[in-house]
Amino acid sequence: MEPALRDAAVLAGRVPVISNAKARSVLDWEPRDVTRTVLDTADSLIGLGLVTPAGKP
């Protein structure tokens, strides 16, 4: 069986619960703002020439 399919079959329709609570408490860490992260990623891709801004060839 394909490994990716095997992993999906194990979940069998269940939604895994993912939490960053331990990182927050142990490391005193705060995640970055989602909007800021998306905008920074877009700026980085544009800066590297991997994509062009909307409306530009």
C-alpha positions as a LaTeX table, in Angstrom:
\begin{tabular}{lrrr}
\hline
Residue & $x$ (\AA) & $y$ (\AA) & $z$ (\AA) \\
\hline
Met1 & 0.00 & 0.00 & 0.00 \\
Glu2 & 1.14 & 3.53 & $-0.73$ \\
Pro3 & 2.59 & 5.09 & 2.47 \\
Ala4 & 0.54 & 8.30 & 2.15 \\
Leu5 & $-2.67$ & 6.27 & 1.71 \\
Arg6 & $-1.76$ & 4.05 & 4.67 \\
Asp7 & $-1.38$ & 7.15 & 6.88 \\
Ala8 & $-4.75$ & 8.46 & 5.69 \\
Ala9 & $-6.40$ & 5.09 & 6.31 \\
Val10 & $-5.17$ & 5.10 & 9.91 \\
Leu11 & $-7.09$ & 8.33 & 10.54 \\
Ala12 & $-10.25$ & 6.79 & 9.01 \\
Gly13 & $-12.20$ & 10.05 & 8.87 \\
Arg14 & $-11.03$ & 11.36 & 12.24 \\
Val15 & $-9.72$ & 14.91 & 12.41 \\
Pro16 & $-6.40$ & 15.08 & 14.28 \\
Val17 & $-6.15$ & 17.65 & 17.06 \\
Ile18 & $-3.06$ & 19.79 & 16.63 \\
Ser19 & $-1.94$ & 22.24 & 19.27 \\
Asn20 & 0.95 & 24.62 & 19.78 \\
Ala21 & 0.21 & 24.92 & 23.52 \\
Lys22 & 3.38 & 23.10 & 24.59 \\
Ala23 & 5.61 & 25.32 & 22.42 \\
Arg24 & 3.87 & 28.38 & 23.84 \\
Ser25 & 4.30 & 27.29 & 27.45 \\
Val26 & 7.72 & 25.62 & 27.37 \\
Leu27 & 9.46 & 27.94 & 24.93 \\
Asp28 & 7.45 & 31.08 & 25.69 \\
Trp29 & 6.81 & 31.19 & 21.94 \\
Glu30 & 4.14 & 33.10 & 20.04 \\
Pro31 & 3.26 & 32.21 & 16.44 \\
Arg32 & 3.41 & 34.86 & 13.77 \\
Asp33 & 0.22 & 36.56 & 12.58 \\
Val34 & $-1.27$ & 34.60 & 9.65 \\
Thr35 & $-1.87$ & 37.66 & 7.47 \\
Arg36 & 1.67 & 38.95 & 8.03 \\
Thr37 & 3.08 & 35.48 & 7.26 \\
Val38 & 1.21 & 35.22 & 3.94 \\
Leu39 & 2.25 & 38.73 & 2.89 \\
Asp40 & 5.89 & 38.12 & 3.86 \\
Thr41 & 5.88 & 34.85 & 1.91 \\
Ala42 & 4.48 & 36.60 & $-1.18$ \\
Asp43 & 7.09 & 39.37 & $-0.89$ \\
Ser44 & 9.83 & 36.76 & $-0.61$ \\
Leu45 & 8.64 & 34.84 & $-3.68$ \\
Ile46 & 8.45 & 38.07 & $-5.68$ \\
Gly47 & 11.88 & 39.15 & $-4.44$ \\
Leu48 & 13.38 & 35.82 & $-5.51$ \\
Gly49 & 11.77 & 36.14 & $-8.94$ \\
Leu50 & 9.75 & 32.97 & $-8.50$ \\
Val51 & 6.42 & 34.75 & $-9.11$ \\
Thr52 & 5.38 & 38.10 & $-10.50$ \\
Pro53 & 2.99 & 40.51 & $-8.80$ \\
Ala54 & $-0.61$ & 40.45 & $-10.00$ \\
Gly55 & $-1.14$ & 42.63 & $-13.07$ \\
Lys56 & 2.51 & 42.50 & $-14.16$ \\
Pro57 & 3.88 & 40.23 & $-16.91$ \\
\hline
\end{tabular}
